[in-house]
Amino acid sequence: MPADGGFEVYLRDLIRRDIDISGSEPTNLLSSRQRFSFAHEIAHTYYYKLSGSIPISDHVISNPVDLEDHCDRTAARILVPTALLRQEIKKKIGDPENIDEAFIRSAATSFRTSIPVMIERLSIVAPSNPFERCVVLVRRLEGDAQIRASYFGVGLLPILPRPRKNTRVSEWLADFPLPAIANREDSDWRVTRAGRLVSFMKRELGSGTDFLLQAQVATSQ
């Protein structure tokens, strides 16, 4: 919120404390959710006039929904800078074509951010990969599951439609085996689509609600 001489940001926590942002961030001081909330609020400050003692909104973005969306995307960029993400790709896997579910999880841990944020940043930093692989973050929902985020290799387009955020898995792939969603264990299976063998790999995340689903063209029959 605007305050005399700047801004005050409040984060929900179990302990009341002040955070000094003048130095390096201590490890594990904030959770990934708190770090995103903090970055989101910092992004809001970009849309204020600073000419007076108390900042006032510049109303450049008048629609509140659009403003929140802009601040979400800016927060993701603050937490996962483009140059550092490219360095991480080169250091860990060499080339964006090697991005897979394991790298997404590893990179999210390295940048201390959530998997949805990491997938969004990868989709912006390396959006046109020709590889035949996609990684989808999925949340179980009422006997089905909902797509929360996806990193999609355009080489898959002749074989699989691009997954769309907030749609159900069964809408994305009508032949998706729904028992695989109910089974809360890691699993793998293969199907033939458009004459190509596609390998699916489901990896559970800690919540028990979300999982990562990787689909890629199998290298052999």
N, C-alpha and C positions, 0 to 999 in steps of 0.2 A: 504494500500500500504506500502511496505517496506520504512523505514526512518532511519536516523542515530540513532542508539541506540534502534530500535524497529520497531513499525508499527504506521501508522496513518489510522484511519477509519472515513469515511465521510458518514453521513446519510442525505437523503433528508428531509428537514423540512422547515416550513414557517419562522422560526426564526433562525438566526445565533447564536450559543452558543457552549461552550465547555462542555463536560461531564466528570466528575470526577468519575473514576471507582474504586477509592481506598476505598470508603465507601459503605454503603447500598444504593441500588437504590431507589430514591424517587418515591413514588407512582404516576402513571400517567405521568411520565416524557416522556416516549416513548410509542407509540402505539404498538399493538401486531405485526404489520408488521415491524416496526422499530426494535423491540426487536429481531425478527427472523433474520433480515438483519444483525444486530450487531453480533449476535451469529454465523451466517454463516461466517462473515468475521473473527471472532476469530478462527473458525475452520480452515480457510485457513492458519493461522499462524502455525498450526501443521505441515505443509508441507514445511517448510523453514529451512535452516541451519542458526544457530545463532552464528557461530564461528567468523564472522567478525563484523565490526561496523554496516554494513547494511546487514540485512538478505537476503539470496538468496534462490531461489526455490531448493528443493532437487530432484524434478522430480521423486519422488517415484511413483506418479500416472501421467502418461504422457498424457492420454486421457482427454481433458478438460471437456467432458461431464461426465465421471466417477468421476472426481475431484469435480465437482459441486454437483453431487449426494451424494458423501461421505460427503461433507461439509453441505449439507442440513440435512442429517441424524445425523451428529454430533451436529448441531445447535439444532435440536429437543431434543437431549439428554441433552444438556446444559440447555435448558429451562425447560425440564420436566425430572429431574433425576429419575432413576429407584426406588431408595429407597423411595423418597418422594411421587412418584405416588402410590406405594404400600401402604404407610401410608394413602394416601387420599382414596384409595379404602376401606381399612379396617375401617377407621373412618366414611366414609359417607354411605357405602352400605354393609360393612361386608365381602363380598365375590365377586370375579370377576364374578360369575354367575349372579349377579344382575346388571351388567353394561347395561345401556340402554341409550336412547337419552337424558334423563334428566340429568343423571350423566355426560355424555360427555360434555354437555353444561356447567354444573356447574364446572367441573374440568378445562375446558378451561378458564373459568373466574377466577378460583382460581390461576391458573398458569400464567395467563395473556398471553395466547397464542391463536392461532387460532384453530378452530375445526379440520381442516386437520392434524395439528401437533399432537393434542391430540389423534385423532383416530390412527395415525401412532404409537405413543408411546404405546397406549393400546394394539395394535396388536403385539408389540414386548414384552411388559412386561407380558401380559396375553394372549398368542396366542392360547392356546389349550382348550378353554372353551367348555365343552360338551353341553352347553345350546342350546335351540332351538330358538335363537333370533339373528337378525342382525340389525345393524344400518348403513345406507348408506347416505353419503353426496352427494347431487345431485345438478347439475346446469342446469337450463333450457337452451335449445339449439335448435333452428330451429324446433319448433313443437314437439320436443322430449326433452330428458334431458340426460346429461352425468354424469356418475359416477365419482366423484372426489376422494373419499376415502371410505373405509368400514371397519367395525369391525364385524367379522362373527363368530357366534357360530357354531362349527362343527356338533352339533346335528341337524342342519338344512339340512345337505348335502343330506339326502334321499328325501327331500321335495323341496328344492330350490338349484339351482346352486350357487356357490360362485360368488359374483359380482366382476367384473374385472375393475380396474381403466381405465378411458378414453373410456370405451365402453358405448353405449347408453342403457338407461333403457329398451327400446323395444328389444334390443338384449339380454339383461339379462333375461327378462321375456316377451315372445312374447304376452302374454295375459294381460300385464299391461294396466290399463285403462288410456289412454293418456289424456282424459279430466281432470283427477285429477292433471296432471302436469299444464295444462293451468289455472286451478282454483287456484288463489293465496290466498287461505285461508286454515287454518288447516282442515284436514279431516281424517276420519277413514272409513275402509271398511273391509269386510271379504270375503275370497275365499276358495274353497276346492281344495287342491293339494295333489296328492298321497294318497287320502283318509283321509287327515287331514285338519282340519279347521285352516286357517292361518289368523291372524289379522294384517292388515296394518294400520300404523298411520303416517300421514304426518304432519310435523311441520315446518312452515315457519320461515326462518331466516330474519334478519332485512333488508338485501339488496334487497329483492324482486326477486332476481335471484336464490338464493340457498335455499334449504330446506333439512331437515333431514327426512329420510324415515326409519321407524322401522317396521320390519316384525318378527312376532313370532307365534309359534303354540298357538292357543287359548286354554285356560284351560277348556273351556266348550263349548257345542254346543249352 
